[in-house]
């Protein structure tokens, strides 16, 4: 009886300790959803609209079954375009929709998820707000749980919109695509949760998670360029490769979804374990301290020191994108073939030059739109320096506000020119 009583008491204590670890999760979740009442609907709405509008677009470009079958045959022999959008598994409108935008919907869901998780974990600690929250009736793992639940809400809504919106093309395929996109989002949400524990900076956590996403895209592209059925080892190493191998609207492979669920669950366990073993505001990979004596003489030098890592990352990414898109120029004409509507759309995007030149112009224009994200992030670094309190000691010295701001703006505008130049070199 004594042994049984001791075991019961131990179990109750463990259960009580677990509940204390999650105390306040509901309140923090409601607060997170309130803070993201604009971010989540906008990102989810744009992603869902991109997917749901694609069947009509494909039908307008390839209106007959013969044209769609011909497109599928062309993709089987076009390695460069498979690297961009993946292989085609069926010539139905639903399957072509999953082929054309499935990977990008998954990538966008991953970006949304990592932003949500890092914002409500490491961002809160870095700003000092989490310390105030933790002083109340809030468990150690409650902020992480609330952040992951907020990401789960966003991904669940996106999956539901895709499943309902594409149900007319086939209920099973629509459900598989929706669950696949949502699963990729949650996998990168838990990945961001791990990196938020490892790093001391929210910016670094976001950057590393985005780098993992970029690496997943590169691995998938390399695998798909080698095979036309998604069977490459490199494709299966990438979570985006798992998404395409769900094969929505083409004899769905439901078991592939278990890979996404299992990976997200394992990463979630790792994130929770790490969260329970570190102090608030600390990290397992602390930032390396700078030199003992100051070596930065100007505000511009300080801005470059703060943003050089971001400039380097964007530069590598844009050069690689230029190389990939440049390798696809010869395949553009083969893909369009005799389809006058597709030819007209590409020429409208890139001018009335030859089809290859028009394709290159269109791709450069798309990279220009992406480069705008770099400019926005770089300029917002000014706001980040202010809110973190680091700008105040700088401005307290012999540094004027205009000089301080100009240092960051030069990096923003000069960096945009640099990454576009490197993209052009990649094309060349």
KEMARZA-800214 format. One line per 3 residues: number of its first residue (from 1); their letters; for each residue x, y, z of C-alpha. Coordinates in pm, 1 decimal, always signed. Layout:
! KEMARZA-800214
NUM> A> X,Y,Z; ...
//
This chain:
! KEMARZA-800214
1> XXX> +0.0,+0.0,+0.0; +282.7,+238.0,+85.7; +455.0,+174.7,-247.4
4> XXX> +127.1,+233.9,-432.9; +66.3,+555.8,-241.8; +417.9,+677.1,-318.1
7> XXX> +376.7,+598.7,-688.1; +42.6,+780.2,-697.3; +189.2,+1082.6,-522.2
10> XXX> +480.4,+1089.0,-767.5; +244.3,+1071.4,-1066.1; +26.7,+1349.9,-928.8
13> XXX> +332.0,+1565.6,-862.0; +457.4,+1509.7,-1216.8; +114.9,+1592.4,-1358.1
16> XXX> +94.3,+1904.0,-1142.3; +443.0,+2008.4,-1251.1; +346.2,+1959.8,-1617.2
19> XXX> +34.6,+2170.9,-1575.6; +237.6,+2445.2,-1407.6; +476.4,+2442.1,-1704.5
22> XXX> +181.7,+2531.8,-1932.1; -0.5,+2772.2,-1701.7; -131.0,+3075.8,-1887.3
25> XXX> -108.5,+2916.3,-2233.6; -467.1,+3004.2,-2323.6; -423.5,+3369.7,-2232.6
28> XXX> -96.9,+3394.5,-2424.3; -255.8,+3226.2,-2727.6; -541.3,+3475.6,-2732.8
31> XXX> -291.0,+3757.8,-2698.3; -76.5,+3618.4,-2983.0; -377.2,+3586.8,-3213.2
34> XXX> -481.5,+3940.2,-3126.0; -134.8,+4074.8,-3206.6; -132.6,+3881.3,-3535.5
37> XXX> -488.4,+3971.0,-3633.0; -350.2,+4139.3,-3945.8; -40.3,+3931.7,-4020.3
40> XXX> -206.7,+3589.4,-4015.8; -515.2,+3675.9,-4228.8; -302.3,+3857.2,-4487.9
43> XXX> -42.5,+3581.4,-4526.9; -301.1,+3302.4,-4521.2; -532.1,+3490.9,-4758.8
46> XXX> -257.6,+3559.5,-5013.1; -140.5,+3198.5,-5000.4; -490.6,+3057.1,-5037.9
49> XXX> -574.1,+3298.1,-5321.2; -259.0,+3194.0,-5507.7; -363.3,+2829.0,-5490.5
52> XXX> -734.4,+2869.5,-5554.6; -688.9,+3095.5,-5856.9; -456.3,+2851.9,-6033.5
55> XXX> -714.6,+2608.6,-6182.4; -876.3,+2891.2,-6377.4; -536.5,+3016.9,-6493.5
58> XXX> -426.5,+2673.5,-6611.1; -757.2,+2616.5,-6787.3; -712.3,+2946.3,-6970.2
61> XXX> -360.7,+2854.2,-7081.5; -418.8,+2485.7,-7152.6; -787.7,+2457.7,-7227.3
64> XXX> -797.1,+2110.2,-7378.0; -696.1,+1772.5,-7243.6; -456.1,+1732.9,-7537.7
67> XXX> -272.9,+2054.3,-7448.5; -242.1,+1948.5,-7085.5; -115.5,+1604.5,-7184.4
70> XXX> +140.0,+1769.0,-7411.6; +252.2,+1991.3,-7122.5; +303.1,+1683.2,-6908.4
73> XXX> +514.7,+1516.2,-7177.2; +728.1,+1829.2,-7214.2; +792.3,+1848.9,-6840.5
76> XXX> +917.2,+1489.4,-6837.8; +1209.2,+1595.3,-7061.1; +1269.2,+1945.2,-6924.6
79> XXX> +1502.6,+1909.3,-6625.5; +1551.9,+2283.1,-6568.2; +1180.2,+2352.7,-6528.4
82> XXX> +1135.5,+2047.0,-6308.1; +1399.1,+2198.0,-6081.7; +1186.0,+2512.1,-6054.6
85> XXX> +836.9,+2367.7,-6000.3; +878.2,+1992.4,-5964.8; +753.7,+1699.9,-6174.0
88> XXX> +399.6,+1656.7,-6307.8; +217.2,+1341.4,-6196.9; -114.1,+1384.7,-6384.4
91> XXX> -263.1,+1611.4,-6650.3; -585.0,+1700.0,-6465.2; -650.4,+2057.1,-6352.6
94> XXX> -613.7,+1962.2,-5987.0; -281.4,+1784.0,-6038.8; -146.3,+2071.3,-6251.0
97> XXX> -250.9,+2315.9,-5977.9; -62.2,+2112.6,-5715.2; +237.4,+2097.3,-5951.5
100> XXX> +239.8,+2467.5,-6033.5; +186.7,+2622.9,-5688.7; +203.6,+2342.0,-5432.5
103> XXX> +572.8,+2387.6,-5352.1; +544.3,+2764.3,-5330.9; +234.7,+2744.0,-5112.2
106> XXX> +428.2,+2515.9,-4878.5; +726.2,+2752.1,-4876.5; +500.7,+3051.5,-4803.1
109> XXX> +331.4,+2858.2,-4520.7; +678.2,+2783.3,-4380.6; +773.9,+3152.1,-4389.7
112> XXX> +448.8,+3250.6,-4217.6; +500.1,+2988.7,-3947.6; +860.1,+3077.8,-3870.1
115> XXX> +770.2,+3446.0,-3842.3; +487.5,+3370.4,-3599.4; +691.8,+3138.9,-3376.9
118> XXX> +1001.4,+3359.6,-3356.5; +790.0,+3669.8,-3297.1; +619.7,+3520.1,-2992.2
121> XXX> +927.9,+3351.1,-2845.4; +1273.3,+3495.0,-2905.4; +1144.3,+3839.3,-3007.6
124> XXX> +958.5,+3867.6,-2677.5; +1265.1,+3766.0,-2478.5; +1494.9,+3996.9,-2671.4
127> XXX> +1268.4,+4297.0,-2610.8; +1233.5,+4221.1,-2238.5; +856.3,+4179.1,-2250.7
130> XXX> +875.9,+3807.7,-2179.0; +1044.1,+3876.6,-1844.7; +747.2,+4088.0,-1738.8
133> XXX> +502.1,+3819.0,-1853.6; +700.2,+3544.0,-1680.3; +674.9,+3727.6,-1348.6
136> XXX> +303.0,+3641.8,-1341.2; +121.4,+3307.7,-1337.7; +286.8,+3183.2,-1656.6
139> XXX> +458.3,+2847.5,-1698.3; +805.1,+2805.3,-1843.4; +680.0,+2639.2,-2161.8
142> XXX> +360.0,+2841.8,-2200.2; +504.0,+3105.2,-2441.8; +645.4,+2837.4,-2671.9
145> XXX> +319.1,+2642.9,-2661.7; +115.4,+2953.9,-2741.9; +344.8,+3040.0,-3033.0
148> XXX> +317.6,+2691.4,-3181.7; -59.9,+2691.9,-3135.1; -84.4,+3028.3,-3311.4
151> XXX> +113.2,+2881.8,-3602.8; -112.1,+2575.6,-3594.7; -421.8,+2796.0,-3621.6
154> XXX> -277.6,+2973.5,-3926.1; -183.0,+2647.0,-4097.1; -514.7,+2482.6,-4013.2
157> XXX> -710.4,+2770.9,-4166.1; -491.5,+2760.5,-4477.4; -533.6,+2383.6,-4512.0
160> XXX> -910.9,+2417.9,-4472.8; -933.9,+2692.2,-4735.9; -732.9,+2486.7,-4984.9
163> XXX> -929.5,+2168.7,-4916.7; -1267.6,+2341.0,-4953.2; -1167.2,+2565.9,-5242.3
166> XXX> -1026.9,+2284.7,-5457.2; -1285.5,+2023.1,-5362.4; -1443.8,+2064.1,-5706.2
169> XXX> -1128.6,+1920.2,-5861.8; -1145.2,+1615.3,-5633.6; -1210.1,+1602.8,-5260.0
172> XXX> -928.7,+1356.7,-5181.0; -668.6,+1552.9,-5376.9; -779.0,+1883.7,-5226.5
175> XXX> -755.6,+1741.8,-4874.3; -412.6,+1589.8,-4944.1; -277.3,+1917.7,-5082.3
178> XXX> -421.5,+2120.1,-4794.0; -280.5,+1885.3,-4531.1; +55.5,+1875.2,-4708.5
181> XXX> +88.8,+2252.9,-4720.0; -20.1,+2284.9,-4356.6; +217.7,+2005.7,-4256.5
184> XXX> +515.2,+2182.0,-4414.6; +414.9,+2497.7,-4228.7; +410.8,+2318.2,-3894.3
187> XXX> +739.4,+2141.6,-3964.4; +912.5,+2476.1,-4007.6; +723.9,+2619.0,-3709.3
190> XXX> +884.4,+2357.9,-3485.4; +1217.7,+2411.3,-3662.4; +1194.3,+2782.4,-3577.0
193> XXX> +1107.7,+2687.0,-3218.0; +1433.7,+2490.7,-3190.1; +1645.8,+2767.9,-3340.6
196> XXX> +1477.4,+3022.5,-3112.6; +1617.5,+2824.2,-2819.2; +1963.8,+2785.4,-2971.4
199> XXX> +2022.5,+3146.0,-3075.0; +2028.8,+3467.0,-2876.0; +1888.8,+3688.3,-3153.6
202> XXX> +1544.5,+3678.6,-3312.8; +1696.5,+3799.5,-3638.6; +1943.2,+3510.5,-3638.9
205> XXX> +1668.7,+3259.5,-3556.6; +1462.4,+3382.7,-3851.2; +1765.3,+3385.7,-4079.4
208> XXX> +1874.1,+3032.5,-3990.9; +1523.4,+2892.2,-4034.4; +1494.1,+3067.5,-4369.7
211> XXX> +1834.2,+2922.4,-4464.9; +1706.6,+2572.3,-4383.0; +1403.6,+2640.7,-4602.3
214> XXX> +1630.5,+2757.6,-4884.1; +1844.3,+2447.3,-4844.2; +1533.0,+2230.1,-4862.4
217> XXX> +1434.2,+2399.5,-5188.1; +1782.8,+2349.9,-5336.2; +1791.1,+1981.4,-5242.3
220> XXX> +1447.7,+1928.1,-5390.9; +1543.7,+2113.6,-5709.3; +1859.9,+1907.8,-5750.9
223> XXX> +1666.7,+1585.4,-5702.0; +1384.9,+1677.5,-5939.7; +1626.3,+1783.4,-6212.5
226> XXX> +1775.9,+1433.2,-6200.4; +1449.8,+1235.4,-6213.8; +1101.4,+1302.6,-6350.4
229> XXX> +903.3,+1114.8,-6084.0; +1027.2,+1263.9,-5753.6; +1213.9,+945.5,-5661.6
232> XXX> +1560.1,+1097.8,-5614.2; +1727.3,+1060.9,-5275.3; +1785.2,+1437.4,-5269.4
235> XXX> +1413.2,+1496.3,-5318.4; +1327.2,+1268.2,-5027.9; +1578.1,+1443.8,-4801.9
238> XXX> +1385.0,+1770.9,-4843.1; +1052.0,+1842.0,-4665.6; +940.1,+2019.5,-4983.2
241> XXX> +1012.1,+1695.1,-5164.5; +776.7,+1520.8,-4923.0; +507.1,+1770.9,-5015.5
244> XXX> +534.4,+1700.7,-5386.8; +546.2,+1324.5,-5321.5; +208.3,+1341.1,-5150.8
247> XXX> +94.2,+1350.2,-5516.4; -229.2,+1537.9,-5462.4; -488.6,+1464.2,-5732.2
250> XXX> -268.0,+1181.1,-5867.2; -320.9,+863.2,-5662.6; -246.3,+1031.4,-5331.3
253> XXX> +23.2,+888.4,-5107.4; -131.6,+950.8,-4767.5; +153.8,+783.4,-4582.8
256> XXX> +391.3,+1063.1,-4687.3; +192.8,+1298.1,-4464.9; +308.9,+1087.5,-4169.8
259> XXX> +666.4,+1198.4,-4244.5; +563.3,+1562.3,-4199.9; +371.0,+1484.1,-3881.1
262> XXX> +652.7,+1273.8,-3738.1; +924.7,+1528.9,-3816.3; +718.2,+1812.8,-3667.7
265> XXX> +648.4,+1606.4,-3354.9; +1014.8,+1514.8,-3303.2; +1125.6,+1873.7,-3351.8
268> XXX> +855.2,+1988.2,-3110.6; +986.8,+1752.1,-2843.3; +1339.9,+1882.7,-2897.4
271> XXX> +1220.4,+2244.0,-2871.7; +1031.9,+2173.1,-2547.2; +1334.0,+1995.4,-2400.6
274> XXX> +1562.6,+2286.8,-2483.8; +1311.3,+2540.2,-2350.4; +1310.6,+2364.7,-2013.8
277> XXX> +1690.5,+2368.5,-1982.5; +1782.2,+2732.1,-2035.3; +1728.2,+3054.1,-1846.9
280> XXX> +1506.8,+3331.7,-1977.3; +1691.3,+3546.0,-2228.5; +1980.0,+3300.7,-2257.9
283> XXX> +2062.8,+3064.6,-2544.2; +2267.1,+2752.8,-2611.8; +2468.7,+2938.1,-2877.2
286> XXX> +2545.7,+3274.6,-2715.1; +2655.4,+3567.2,-2927.1; +3031.8,+3605.3,-2945.2
289> XXX> +3145.1,+3919.6,-2760.2; +3310.7,+4193.7,-2960.9; +3659.7,+4335.3,-2908.8
292> XXX> +3739.9,+4511.8,-2585.5; +3817.8,+4840.8,-2757.7; +3590.7,+5007.3,-3010.9
295> XXX> +3702.8,+4993.9,-3374.1; +3400.9,+5143.6,-3549.6; +3462.0,+5509.2,-3624.5
298> XXX> +3144.6,+5606.8,-3809.9; +2771.3,+5538.3,-3804.3; +2802.3,+5386.9,-4150.5
301> XXX> +3062.8,+5138.4,-4029.2; +2830.8,+5036.3,-3745.7; +2541.1,+4988.5,-3989.5
304> XXX> +2760.6,+4770.9,-4211.5; +2875.2,+4565.7,-3911.9; +2514.4,+4502.6,-3814.4
307> XXX> +2386.9,+4419.1,-4163.1; +2678.9,+4251.7,-4335.6; +2552.1,+3902.4,-4255.1
310> XXX> +2214.1,+3980.0,-4410.0; +2376.5,+4128.2,-4721.0; +2596.3,+3819.4,-4758.4
313> XXX> +2303.0,+3580.4,-4725.5; +2087.3,+3766.6,-4977.2; +2381.0,+3795.3,-5216.9
316> XXX> +2444.1,+3420.4,-5216.1; +2074.3,+3348.5,-5257.3; +2027.7,+3586.9,-5551.0
319> XXX> +2338.9,+3464.6,-5731.0; +2215.9,+3104.7,-5693.9; +1869.0,+3206.0,-5816.6
322> XXX> +2025.0,+3375.0,-6118.6; +2219.0,+3059.4,-6200.7; +1904.6,+2843.5,-6169.7
325> XXX> +1684.3,+3074.0,-6376.5; +1959.6,+3124.9,-6631.5; +1978.9,+2749.9,-6679.7
328> XXX> +1605.6,+2741.4,-6756.8; +1606.4,+2989.2,-7044.4; +1651.8,+2723.6,-7309.8
331> XXX> +1366.0,+2522.0,-7162.6; +1121.9,+2813.4,-7167.2; +1059.3,+2788.7,-7540.0
334> XXX> +1010.9,+2411.4,-7516.0; +755.1,+2448.7,-7237.2; +545.5,+2708.6,-7419.7
337> XXX> +565.5,+2529.2,-7751.8; +280.5,+2632.4,-7981.4; +59.6,+2765.7,-7700.4
340> XXX> -3.8,+3122.7,-7813.0; -170.1,+3226.6,-7484.5; +129.4,+3119.5,-7276.0
343> XXX> +363.9,+3287.1,-7522.5; +163.7,+3610.1,-7505.2; +166.9,+3612.9,-7122.3
346> XXX> +544.9,+3567.1,-7103.5; +603.6,+3833.4,-7368.2; +375.8,+4075.2,-7181.2
349> XXX> +580.3,+4016.6,-6867.4; +910.9,+4067.6,-7045.5; +836.3,+4286.0,-7345.2
352> XXX> +794.5,+4209.3,-7713.1; +1141.9,+4065.7,-7764.7; +1211.3,+3702.1,-7843.2
355> XXX> +1058.1,+3445.9,-7614.3; +1386.1,+3362.6,-7439.1; +1463.9,+3730.1,-7375.8
358> XXX> +1108.6,+3785.4,-7255.3; +1142.6,+3493.5,-7014.3; +1468.9,+3632.0,-6875.7
361> XXX> +1309.7,+3976.1,-6832.5; +1012.7,+3824.6,-6652.0; +1236.4,+3631.5,-6412.5
364> XXX> +1449.6,+3938.6,-6341.2; +1130.9,+4131.2,-6267.5; +1025.7,+3864.4,-6017.1
367> XXX> +1366.5,+3882.3,-5847.0; +1325.7,+4259.1,-5829.5; +1001.5,+4212.9,-5636.4
370> XXX> +1178.0,+3976.2,-5396.8; +1464.4,+4223.7,-5356.5; +1207.5,+4470.6,-5223.5
373> XXX> +1171.8,+4240.1,-4921.2; +1541.2,+4285.0,-4849.8; +1507.3,+4663.6,-4868.5
376> XXX> +1211.8,+4661.8,-4629.0; +1391.3,+4434.8,-4380.1; +1707.2,+4645.4,-4399.6
379> XXX> +1525.6,+4973.9,-4342.1; +1326.1,+4823.7,-4054.9; +1657.6,+4754.9,-3883.0
382> XXX> +1643.4,+5121.5,-3781.7; +1323.2,+5055.6,-3589.4; +1473.1,+4743.0,-3435.1
385> XXX> +1772.9,+4936.1,-3305.7; +1541.4,+5193.2,-3146.9; +1301.7,+4948.8,-2981.1
388> XXX> +1588.0,+4738.8,-2843.0; +1746.3,+5046.4,-2683.6; +2074.8,+5010.0,-2873.0
391> XXX> +2024.4,+5329.6,-3074.2; +2007.5,+5548.8,-2763.2; +2372.4,+5517.0,-2654.3
394> XXX> +2484.4,+5567.2,-3015.2; +2283.7,+5886.5,-3054.1; +2402.7,+6006.0,-2713.4
397> XXX> +2748.4,+6049.7,-2862.8; +2867.3,+6272.5,-3143.5; +2638.0,+6109.9,-3399.4
400> XXX> +2349.8,+6298.4,-3555.4; +2016.7,+6134.5,-3631.9; +2053.9,+6186.3,-4006.2
403> XXX> +2402.2,+6033.6,-4013.3; +2281.3,+5736.7,-3810.7; +1981.1,+5677.5,-4037.8
406> XXX> +2183.6,+5739.9,-4355.3; +2424.4,+5459.0,-4265.0; +2141.5,+5203.5,-4266.4
409> XXX> +1971.6,+5350.4,-4574.0; +2292.1,+5330.8,-4775.5; +2321.8,+4962.8,-4684.7
412> XXX> +1957.0,+4907.9,-4782.5; +1975.1,+5073.9,-5123.2; +2332.0,+4970.6,-5203.3
415> XXX> +2259.9,+4614.9,-5095.3; +1957.3,+4597.6,-5325.4; +2172.9,+4706.8,-5619.2
418> XXX> +2439.3,+4452.3,-5523.2; +2209.3,+4151.9,-5499.3; +2040.6,+4236.1,-5829.2
421> XXX> +2383.6,+4271.6,-5992.2; +2479.5,+3928.3,-5860.8; +2152.2,+3785.1,-5989.4
424> XXX> +2241.7,+3925.1,-6331.3; +2585.3,+3765.5,-6312.6; +2415.2,+3436.1,-6226.8
427> XX> +2196.2,+3468.3,-6534.8; +2500.9,+3540.7,-6746.3
//
